Amino acid sequence: MSRDFEIKGLDKLEKQLDQMAKNAEELGKKNTVTFSELFTDSFIKSHSKFSSFDELAVAGNFDVSSTEAFEAISDKDWNDWITQSTDFSNWKEMQQTAGLEFAKGQLGF
């Protein structure tokens, strides 16, 4: 006794998987990601009481107006501020989470 089943939605799934593969290929070509791509307003709002990365930094009295200014910030002071003002335990965790969320978004998840 043989039964034939029709599975609906496979075409849509196949298109989604193809798009994800294309997105992964494009992501693999990208060598750098900007700060604004990682630390979007949405990301900051989701993990703190602030509405932007700049607002988060200014509230902690940090100058992030340039790469040089940001790099001049004491690692300990910045890490302490991130721990105090976000739901992350440290700056490294915040960076890793932002990177993961960026990659997921680029892949279409």
C-alpha positions in Angstrom: 0.0 0.0 0.0 1.6 3.2 -1.2 0.7 6.7 -0.2 1.8 9.8 -1.9 2.2 12.9 0.2 2.4 16.4 -1.0 4.6 18.6 1.1 3.7 22.3 0.7 6.1 25.1 1.3 9.3 23.5 0.0 9.7 26.0 -2.7 9.5 28.8 -0.2 12.0 27.0 2.1 14.4 26.4 -0.8 14.3 30.1 -1.7 15.0 31.1 1.9 17.9 28.7 2.1 19.3 30.0 -1.2 19.0 33.5 0.0 20.7 32.6 3.3 23.6 31.0 1.3 24.0 34.1 -0.8 23.9 36.3 2.4 26.6 34.1 4.0 28.8 34.4 0.9 28.5 38.2 1.0 29.2 38.3 4.7 32.3 36.2 4.1 33.6 38.8 1.7 33.2 41.6 4.2 36.5 42.4 6.0 35.3 45.1 8.3 32.2 46.1 10.1 31.6 49.7 11.3 30.8 50.6 14.8 27.4 51.9 13.7 26.6 48.6 12.0 27.4 46.7 15.2 26.1 49.0 17.9 22.8 50.1 16.3 20.3 52.2 18.1 18.1 49.1 18.3 20.9 47.1 19.9 21.7 49.7 22.4 18.0 50.2 23.3 17.6 46.4 23.8 20.5 46.2 26.2 20.5 49.5 28.1 18.3 52.4 29.1 20.0 54.5 26.4 18.8 55.1 22.8 22.1 55.3 21.0 25.8 54.4 21.5 26.7 58.1 21.7 24.1 58.6 24.4 25.5 55.7 26.3 29.1 57.0 26.0 28.1 60.6 26.9 26.2 59.5 30.0 29.4 57.9 31.2 31.4 61.1 30.4 33.3 59.3 27.6 34.5 61.0 24.4 33.7 58.8 21.4 33.8 61.5 18.8 36.7 59.8 16.9 38.5 56.5 16.8 41.5 58.1 18.5 39.3 59.5 21.3 37.6 56.1 21.8 41.0 54.3 21.9 42.2 56.7 24.5 39.6 55.7 27.0 40.8 53.6 29.9 39.9 50.0 29.3 39.0 49.5 33.0 36.8 52.7 33.1 35.0 51.7 29.9 34.5 48.1 31.0 33.2 49.3 34.4 30.7 51.6 32.6 29.5 48.9 30.3 29.0 46.6 33.3 27.1 49.3 35.2 25.0 50.7 32.4 24.1 47.7 30.2 22.9 44.1 30.7 26.4 42.8 29.8 28.9 41.6 32.3 31.7 43.3 30.4 32.7 45.1 27.1 33.9 41.9 25.5 30.6 40.3 26.0 28.8 43.3 24.5 31.1 43.2 21.4 30.6 39.5 20.9 26.8 39.8 21.2 26.7 42.7 18.8 28.8 40.7 16.3 26.6 37.7 16.6 23.4 39.8 16.1 25.0 41.5 13.1 25.9 38.2 11.5 22.5 36.8 12.2 20.9 39.8 10.6 23.1 39.6 7.6 22.3 35.9 7.1 18.6 36.5 7.3 17.8 35.0 10.7 
